[in-house]
Amino acid sequence: MAHEKTDITVTVETDQADWLAQQAVEFGLSDDSKALRILIDFAIQEIDSETIFSSANERCRHCG
């Protein structure tokens, strides 16, 4: 079943982009965009948004 997709621009750290590309290869996905869509769908369906986005859970491996 085809779904409507929208192009967006996302800025990520180089190692994050490398990880997405690696997951795409490892799991036989069409590309890193598909890997990101799977992550987003998982977050939407399985994880409470508060768990992801609350200030108590904010973390950045690249910040200070």
C-alpha positions as CSV (number, residue, x, y, z in Angstrom):
1,M,0.0,0.0,0.0
2,A,1.6,3.3,-1.1
3,H,1.3,6.2,1.3
4,E,1.9,9.9,0.6
5,K,5.4,10.9,1.6
6,T,6.6,14.5,2.1
7,D,10.2,15.6,1.7
8,I,11.7,17.3,4.7
9,T,15.1,18.6,5.6
10,V,16.6,17.1,8.8
11,T,19.9,18.1,10.2
12,V,21.7,15.4,12.2
13,E,25.2,14.8,13.4
14,T,27.4,12.8,11.1
15,D,27.5,9.8,13.3
16,Q,23.7,9.7,13.5
17,A,23.5,9.8,9.7
18,D,26.1,7.0,9.5
19,W,24.1,5.0,12.0
20,L,20.9,5.4,10.0
21,A,22.7,4.3,6.9
22,Q,24.2,1.3,8.6
23,Q,20.8,0.2,9.9
24,A,19.4,0.5,6.4
25,V,22.1,-1.8,5.1
26,E,22.0,-4.3,8.0
27,F,18.2,-4.7,7.8
28,G,17.9,-4.6,4.0
29,L,16.0,-1.3,3.9
30,S,15.7,0.8,0.8
31,D,17.7,3.7,2.3
32,D,18.4,5.7,5.4
33,S,15.1,7.6,5.0
34,K,13.2,4.3,5.4
35,A,15.2,3.6,8.6
36,L,14.2,7.0,10.0
37,R,10.5,6.4,9.1
38,I,10.6,3.1,11.0
39,L,12.0,4.9,14.0
40,I,9.3,7.6,13.8
41,D,6.5,5.1,13.4
42,F,7.9,3.1,16.4
43,A,7.9,6.3,18.5
44,I,4.4,7.2,17.5
45,Q,3.0,3.7,18.2
46,E,5.0,2.5,21.1
47,I,6.4,5.3,23.2
48,D,4.7,8.0,25.2
49,S,5.7,11.4,23.8
50,E,6.5,12.6,27.3
51,T,9.1,9.9,27.6
52,I,10.9,11.2,24.5
53,F,10.4,15.0,24.7
54,S,10.3,15.9,28.4
55,S,13.0,18.1,29.6
56,A,13.9,15.4,32.2
57,N,14.8,13.1,29.3
58,E,16.5,15.5,27.0
59,R,20.0,14.4,26.2
60,C,22.5,15.2,23.6
61,R,25.6,13.1,23.1
62,H,27.2,16.0,21.2
63,C,26.4,18.9,23.6
64,G,28.9,20.2,26.2
